[in-house]
Amino acid sequence: MRKTINILVSLIMVAGLVGCNNGGNKKGNKGQGGLATNAAEKVYVAPGEHDEFYAFISGGFSGQLSVYGLPSGRLFKVIPVFSQDAEKAWGYNEETKPMLETSFGFVPWDDSHHPDISQTNGELDGRWVFINGNNTPRIARIDLTTFETAEIIEIPNSAGNHSSSFITENTEYVVAGTRFSVPVPQRDMPIKEYKGNFKGALSFISVDQETGRMGIKFQLMMPGFDYDLSHPGRDKSHGWFFFTTYNTEEANTLLEVNASQNDKDFIAAVNWKKIEEYVNNGGGTKVPAKYAHNVYDDETHTATSTMMDEVLTVNPLDVPGAVYFLPTPKSPHGCDVDPTGEYIVGNGKLSADLTVHSFTKMLDAIENKKFDGEAYGIPILKFEDVLAGTVKQPGLGPLHTEFDGKGNAYTTFFISSEVVKWKVGTWEVVDRQPAYYSVGHGMIPGGNSRKPFGKYFVSMNKITKDRYLPTGPEVTQSAQLYDISGDKMELLLDFPTIGEPHYAAGIPADIVAKNSRQIFKLAENKHKYATLSDGDARVERNGNEVHIYMTMIRSHFNPDNIEGIKVGDKVYFHVTNHEQDYDVPHGVSMIGANTSELLIMPGQTETFVWEPKQAGVWPFYCTDFCSALHQEMQGYVRVSPAGSNTELKWSLGED
C-alpha cells in the first residue's frame, strides 16, 4: 500500500509540474509559432472554400456534439443531443421534449463522451454518428443528412456509461459498457458488500442497416469491475470486442489507492459473434428493466418516447469460449485496435511501458488453453502468451492510441503532456511533440477504422492555462492540430472547443457533404398540427386550451393579430415555415413565454406553449434575421381577463 501511494504521489507531482507550467519559456519558443513555419498556410481555408474534413468533437459536460472543419478549426455547428439548447429549442419545443425522457423522468443534461461514425466493411460511410451519455446512461444516433439527433436509447443496468459508444465494422452493433458496476437488479444493500455482488453490464445495441433504428439485443453481465473504454476488432479480429477494465480489486472507496493495488488489470475480449448465435438460438434470460427509447421522425417533425420494460441478459459462463481476460498493466484506460485487427493496445495509466497484445497469439492461447487461472469463471490468458510487444518508456500516463494507416501509432500521454509516435510491429518511438497541456484523447480521421486518413492528428487537452486570452477563473477548453503527413509531427493550430472534449471522430467532408439535406419539403410535412397553406391558418379554442395554427414566410406571420386569448389559457403556437429555399430558417418568440424561441427550418413545424399571466396586448416576433424587412416580421396577441367575453378572432393585413 505504501509503495502504491508513493508512486501515485510522484505521478501527481509530475502532473503538477506540467499543469503549472504557465509558458515561462513560451516567448522564446518562436519555432512553435505559425509565422515561423508554413503552419499558417497549412490551416488557412480561403473565404468561400471548404475544409477537407469534418471533425465531430464531444462536448463533455455540455452534453452536446460540436462540428468543426479541419484543418481550419472553424466551428460549424453545435448539435444538441442530451442537453437542452435554447438556440435550437431542443428540449424546449413540444416536438423534442420527448427526446430527453428517461426512466428517471425528464433529464435535460448529460455528459457526452465518445462519438463514433457508422462504417461499412470497416470503412467510414458517413450515415450516422453515435455518442454516449455518461451520467444517465444513454446512446444517441445523429443523422448526418440533417446533422440532428434522430434517436436516443437509455441503457438499463448501467452507470457511468463510459466504454461507449463504439461500433462494429458494419455497424451491426453500437456497444455500451458500464464504468460503474452496480447491483443488478438495483436494490438497497450495504455498499461494503460490493465485491462479488455488483455486476458490470456490456450492452450490445443492434442497428437497423436501413433506418439506423437501435434496439438492445443483449446485455452481457460481467464481474463487478470498472469497464473503462472499448474498441471493436476489425478485419481478422472482426467478431470480437475488447474492453479495458480497472478496479479488478473491486474496491468501493478511495479508489485512487485501493483500485491501484494489482500489477495488472484486464482487457476483456468478447466474442460477440458467438454470443449473438447463442441469443439467436433462444439463449439468454429476459429480466425486468425500465428504460426509455426516444425517436424523432423527420416526416412528422415530432419525437416519441416509449418506455421499455425488459431486456435480455447473458451470463458469460453460459457461452463457453465467448469471453477471456488478457492481463494488462496497470489500470489501463484506452483500448485501441490497429487497422489490421492484429494488435490490441492497452494504455495503462500507471504503467511505465505501453502494452500491445496480439490477436493471433490470443487465439493460439485460447486453442491451447494457455490459462493463468480464472476470474469469476472467466479464463485468464497468460500474459506472455498474448503479448505482441512493449513500447518501452515512451512517456508518463498513456491514455489513448490512434493509427495513421501507414504503420504508425500515436499515443497521448497525460502526465508528460505529449503525443508520441511509434512504429507498429517494432515498437520503436520515432517522434514526440509536446501538447499544451495534459492531453487526453487524440483523433486521426478514420483512425478507428480499417482505412484511416493519416494527414492530421487532433489532441484534446485537459488543461488550457495560458494558451488563450484569460476569461476569468474558467478558461476555454482546447484542442490542437498536428500535421502527421511527414516523418515528424508538426503543431499547426490551437483552437477552442465546446465543453470538455473527450473524443472526436473525423471523416473526409466529401463523404458527408453530398448527402446533406437543404430543406424539408412542405408537401411531405406530416406534423399533426402543420399548416400547409395560408388558407388553413386559424385559431381554435377547446376550453382553456387554445391552438394557433400559424405560418411564416418572408416577412410576416399568418395570423399576426390574435384576440380572444384570456388569462389562464394554455396557448399552443404551432408554427410552420413555408420557405422552400436553402438556409432560410425563421424564429419566433413570445414575450413572457416560459420557454425558448423556436428556430424552424424550411418546411418544418414546431410548437411552443405560452400561458399568459396578465391582460394586455403582447408582441411576438421573428428571432432569426431573414430579410430586409425582418424587423417588420412581428405580431400581437390581445389577452383579456379570465372570464371575459372577448371574441376569439385572428387576421392578417386587416384594419
N, C-alpha and C positions, 0 to 999 in steps of 0.2 A: 504493500500500500504506500509506504513512504517513498519507495523508488518511483512509483507511478506519479505521485504528487510532485516530486522534484522534476520529473520530465515535463509535466504539464506546466509548472511554473516557468521553466526555462523557455518553453514554446511561447507562452503568453508574453514573456519579457521580450522575445524576439519580435513577436507581432506588434508589441507596443512601440518598439524602436522603428518598425516600418511605418505603422499607422501614424506616429507622431512626427514623422519627417514632414516638415512644412515647406519642403522645397528650398532649403537654405542654399543649395548649390544650383538652383534652377536657372538663375540669370546667367550663370557661367556655362550652362549646357545648351548652347545655341544650336548644337548639332541635332537636337530633338525638334527644333522649330521647323515649321513648314517652309519658311523662306530660306533655310539653309540648304534644303534639298529641293527636289521637284515634287515634294509631297502635296503641296497646294494644287499643283496641276493635276495630280492623280485623283484628287477627290472633287475637283471642280466639274460641275454639271452646268453647262451654259443655259441661260434663260431660254425656255421653250423646249429644251432637250430633257430626256428622261434618264433615270437611274438604270443601272444594269440589273440590280437585284432588289426584290422586296426582302425586308427583314421584319419578322413578326416577333416582337420582344415583349416578354411577360411584364405585367405591371406590378407584380408582387402585391404589396398591401393596398394598392389601389383597386385590386380585383379585376382589372381590365387587361386588354391586349393592345399594344401600340404597333403601328405600322410605319416603318421607316424606309427610306431609299438608301441603297448603297451603290456607290461609295460616298454620296454627299452627306449622309447622316441627317437628311431632312425628315421631319415628322410629317406624315401624310394624314394620319387619322388615329384616333383612339377608339377602338371598338369596345363598346360596353358589353360586359359579359356577366360577371357575378355581382356587380355593384350598381346602384342607381346612378344615372348620368343625366343631370338636368339639361345639358346641352341638347341631347337627342331624345329626351323624355323617356329614356329606358328605365323601366321600373316605376315610372310616374303615370304614363298614359294607361288607359284601361286595357289596351291590347297587349302590353308587355309585362304588366304586373304578375301574371301567372308564371312568367319565366323565373321568378325569384322565389317561388313557393318551395317549401321543403317539408319534411316530416316534423320539423320544429316550428312550422308556420312561415310567415313571410320573412325572409332573411335578406336584407338589402346590401350585403357586403360579403366579400371573401378575399382570400389571399391567393392570387393566381401565380402559378409557378412555371410549368413546363409545356410550351407549345410543341406540337409535332404535326408535320404536314402529311397528308394522305399519300400513299405510294401504290404503284402498280409494278409488279416484278422487281421490287426493291428499289425503284426509281421514283422520284417525286413526280406526282401527276397534277398537283395544284388544285384539287377539287375542294378540299376542306382543311381546316386547321382544328386540331383538338387541343384543349388546355384544361388543366385540373384546378379545382378549387380546393385549397389545402385545409381550411378550417372546418367548414361544414362540407364533408366530402362530396364532391360533385365533379362530373366531367362535362365539358361543353364542346359543342361542334359549331364551328363558324363556317358559313357558306362563302366561298371565295368568288362567287358570281356577284354577291351583294355586299360582301365584307360585313355581314351582320350575323349575330348569334342565332342559329336556327334550332338548337336543341340543347337542353341541359338535363342530365340524369343524375340523381342523387345515388350515392353508394352506401348501402347499409352495412352494418357490422364493421365499420371502418372508422378511423380517427386520424387526423393529420395525414390526409390523402397525398403523400409526398412522392412515392415511387411511381409516378403517373405523369403525363398521360401519353404513353409511348405505344406505337402501333406496330403490327406485324407487316411483313413485306408486301402483302396485297391488301392491306387494310381490312383483313378478316376480323381482327380484334384491336380494340384500344384497351390497354391494360392499366389498372389502377391498384396500387399496393398501399396498405396501411403503414404509416410510420409508427403510430402508437398502437400497440396491441391492447385489446380491451376484453372484458368479459363478453362472451357470446353464448346465449343472448345476454344483453345488458341486464344487470341485476345489482341489488345492494349487497356488497360484500366488502370485507376489510381490504384496504389497498395492499397491506403487507402480505396478503395471500396471492399476490400477482404470480409468482413463479409457479409454472406448471398449470395454471388455471386460466390465464389470459390467452387469447388467440390473435394471430395476425392473418387478416383476410387479403388474399390476392385475387382481385376481381378481373375476369375476362369478359369484356363487353363486346358483343358481336356488332358488326356494322353492315347494314344492307348495302350491297355494292352499287345499286342504282340510286337510292334515295339518301343514303347515309344514315338512315334511322338506326338508333342504338337500342340495345337490349342486353341486360345482364345474362350471359349464357351460363356461367357458373362462378362460384367463389371457392377458391382453394384455401382450406382452413389450416394454416401453418402454425408452428410453435410460436410462443409469445415473444419473439424478438422484435426489434425495430427494423422495418424494411425501408431502406433509405432511397435508393434510386434503382432504375432498371433500364434495360435495353433489349431489343429482340435479337435473336440470332438472324443471320442473313446468309443467303447463298447456301453454302454447305451446312450451316447450322440453322437454316430455316426450320421452324417447327419447335424451336426451343426459345425460352425466355430466361433472362438472367437478372437476379435481384441482389443488390448488396444488403447485408444485414450488419447492424451493430447492436450493442447491448445483448449479446448472447449470454451474458451473465444474468439476464432477466432482473436487473436492479430496478427499484421503483423510487429511489430517492438519491439525491446528489450524484446524478448520472455522470457529471464531468469527471468524477473519480471512480465511482462504483461500476460504471459501464466501460471502463478502460483497463480492466484487470487482465483480460485474456490477451495473450500474444497474437492470437489470430481469431477473427470472426469468420463469417462465411459469405460466399456468393452462392445463392440458391439457384440451381439450374433446373428449370421446369420444362418438361416435355409436354407442351400444351396440345400437340397433335394426339398424343396417347390419351390424354385426359379428355379431349374432345371426342375421340372414338368411344371411350367409356361412357360419357354422358349421352352421346347419340344412341347408344345401345341400352339406355334406360338407367344408367348408373347415377349415383348421387342421391342426396336427401333434400327434399323441399322443406324449408323451415319458414315460420312466420317472420316477416321483415317489412316494415313500413318505410317506403321511400317514394319520392316524387319523380315523375317523368314529365318534363315540360317540353312542348314542341310548338314552334312558331310556323304558321302557314303563310306562304307568300301570296296565295290567292285570296285568302280571307283577311290577310294582314293582321292576324289575330293569333295569340298564343292560347294553348290549353294546358292545364295541369292535371295529370292523372295520378292518383295515389295508389301505388302498387302495394301488395300485401304478402308476397312471399318471394323467396329466392332459392336457387338450387345450390347446395353446398357439397363439396367433395372433400373427403378425408384422404390425404395423400397416401396413407397406408393401405387404402382400398385399391390403389392403382400402382402395383409394384412396377418399379422401373421408371416412374414418372418424375421423381424428384430426388436430387442429390445435392449434397453440400460440398463446395470447394473451399477449403481453408484459405483465408486471405488476411494478411496483416494490414494494418491494425486499425480497427474502426473504419472500414472502407466506406467512402461516400459515393463518388461516381462509379458507375458500372457501364463500360463502353466497349462496343464490339466493332472491330475493323471492317472495312467494306467487303473483304473476302469471307467473313464469318468465322475465320480460324482463331482469331485472338480476342480474348476477353480481358480487358484491363480493369483491375481493381485498384482504385485510387485511395489508398489507406491514409487517412488524415494524420495518424500518429506514426506512420512508418517512414523510415529513413530512405527506403527504396520504393520503386514502383513495380508492382507485381503484374505479370502478364501470364494468363493461363492459355492452354492450347485446347481447342475443341477436339481435335483429332486424338490427342493424348487423353482427354476426358473420356471419349468413347471407348478407348482401349482399356482405361482403368475400370470403367463400368463392366465391360465384357469380361475382363479377367479378375473382377472382384477385388481390386486393389483398394480395400477399405481400411480406414483407420478409426473404426468404431462407428457409432451412430448417435444421433440426437433425436430423441422422441421417435425412434424407429426409422428415421431417415438416414441412409448411409452417408458417411463422411468419406470422401475420396482422399487418398494420401496426397499430401501437398506436393511432394517431389514428383509424383507420377502424373500430375496435371499441369505442372509448371512449364511454360514455354521459355520464359526468361525473365530477367530482372533488369530494370533500368537503375543503375547504381547511383545513389545520392544525387538525384537530379535537382533537388530543391527541397524546401520545407513546406509541408502542408499541402500535398497534392489533392486536388478536388475533382477535376473533370478533364477528359481527353477527347479531342476531335481528330478527324483524319482528312487528309487532303486528296486521297486517291492516287498519290504518286509515291506511296511507300513511306510517308512521313506521318508522325503523330504529334499533336500539340497539347501539352498538359498545362493546366493552370495551377499555380502554387500560391495559396493564400498568404502564408506567413512570410515567405521570401519575396512575395509580391512580384511575380514574373510569369511569363509564358515561355515554356521550354519546348523546343523542337527536338524530336529524337527519331531514329530510324527504326521502323518496324522490322523485326527479324534479327537485327544486330544489336538492338537496344542501346545504341550509341547516341549520346547527346551531341547534336550538331549545331545548335544555336540557342540563344536565350535573349529575351528582351524584357526590360522592366515594365510593369504595369502600375498605373497611378490611380488608386492604391488598393492593395489587398484584393486581388482579382478572385471572383467566384467562378461563375460559369464562363465558358467560351463557346463560340459558334463559328463553324465554317458552313456556308450554304451547301446543303445536301450532305453535310458531314455525318448525319445519322442515316445513311442510305448506302446502297451499292455504288452509287455514282456521285461522289462529292464534286463540287465545283471549287477547286482549291486555289482560289485567287485571293480571298480575303479571310481574315480571322477577326472576329469581334470579341473583345474581352468585356465582361460585365463586372464592374468593380464595386466593392462594398463600401469603400471609403473614398470621399472626394477631396476633402481638405482644401488645398489652395488652387485647384485646377480652374476655378471659375471665380467671377466676382462674388463677394460674400453677400448672403441674403439672410442675415440673422443666424440664430442657432441652427436652423435647418437649412442645409445646402442641397442642391440638386443631386440626384443620382447620376451616375456617369458610366459611359461606355467608351471604348477606344477601338479604332480600326487599324489593323495591321495589313500591309501588303505581304503576302506569303508566296508570290509567284516566282521569286528567285531563291537562291540558296540561303540568303539571310532575310530575316523578317525586318520590316521597316514600319515604324509607327507613323501613321499618316494623319490621324484625326482624333480629337476628343469630341464627343457630342453628348448632351444631357439626355436623360431618359425619363419616362413617366413611372412614378412609383419606384420600387426596388426591383431591378431586373434580375431574374433568376436564371432563365434560359431563353434562348431565341431559336427561331427556325428561319432559314433563308432559302430563297428559291429564285432562279432567273425570272426576271419580270415578264419575258415574252411567253412563259408558260401560263401565267395567270392573267395578264392584262387583256389578252384577246377574248377572254370569256366574261369580262366584267360587264355587268348589266348597267344600262344607262337610264332606263325609265321602267316603271310598271305600266303596262297597257291599261288604260282606263276601262276598256271594254271587257277586260278579264278580271276586273275587281269584283270579288265575291264577298266583300265585307258585309256583314248583316245590316249595317247602318250606312252603307255607301249611298251617296247622292250622285248619280251618274249623269244627270242633266240639270240645267238650271231650273227647268220646269218642275223638278222634284224637290227643290229647296222648300222647306216648311218647318213649322214648329208644332209639336204635339204635346198635349198635357194628359197625364194619367194620374189623377190625384195630385200629390205634391211632387210628382216626378215629371220633369219636362225634358223632352228630347228635341234638340235643334239640329236639323239636317242642313248642313251648310256647305257651300262650295267656295273655292278660292281660285283666282287666276289673276294675272297681272292686269289691273292693280286694284281689285276690290273683293270684298266678301259678299256672298248672297245667301241669306239676307244680311244687311248691315244696320238695320234698325229693327229692334225687337221690343215689344211692350207686352205687359201682362204677366211678367215674372213677379213672384211675391217672395217676401222674406220667409225663410223656412223651406223654400223649394230646393229640390236637388236637381240641378240643371246639367244635362249631358250635352256637350258640344261634340257632335260627330262631323268632322271636317274633312272634306275630300278635295285634294289638289287636282285641278283639271288640267294643269300643264302637261304637255306631252313632248317637252323639249328637255334635252340633257342639261343637268346642273341648274335647274330652276326649282329648288325647294321653296316652300313658304313656311313661315312660322305663325303661330297665333298664341296670344296670351291675354288673359282676362284679369283686370285689376281685382285683387282680393282673393284670387283662386289659390287654394292651399295645395298647390302642385307646381310643376314646372311648366314652361312653354311646351308647345308641340312643334316639332320640326318634321314637316310632312314632305316626302319625296313625290315627284310627279306620278300621278295615277294612284296614289295611296290614300287611305282613310285612317285617321287616328281620332281618339276620343279623350277629352278630359272632363272632369266634374267640377262644377262650381256651386257652392252653397252660399248664396248671398245672405249677409247678416244685417244689412242696412238698406232702408229705402233710399232711392236716388236714381241718378242716371249715370251709368258706369261704362267707360270705354273699353274696347278691345282693339288690338292692332296686330299687324304682321311684324314678327321679330327678325325676319331674315331679309336683308336688303335685296329686292328683287327687280326693281326697275327705277326709272327716273321719277316715277310717281309713287315710290314706296311709302313716302310719308303720308300720302293720301289713302293708303290702304288701311282703313280703320272703320270702326262702327260703334254703336251704342246699344246698351240694354237698359231699359227702364225697369226698375224694381219698385213695386208698390208694397205697402204694408200688408202683413198677413191678414187674410180675411177680406181684402178689398175686392171690389167688383170690376177692376180694370180689365178690359177686353184683351184677350190674347191675340196679338197680330204681329205681322212682320212685313218687311218691304225692302226694296232696293230701288233707289232713284226716284222715289215718290216724295212729293212735298207733304 
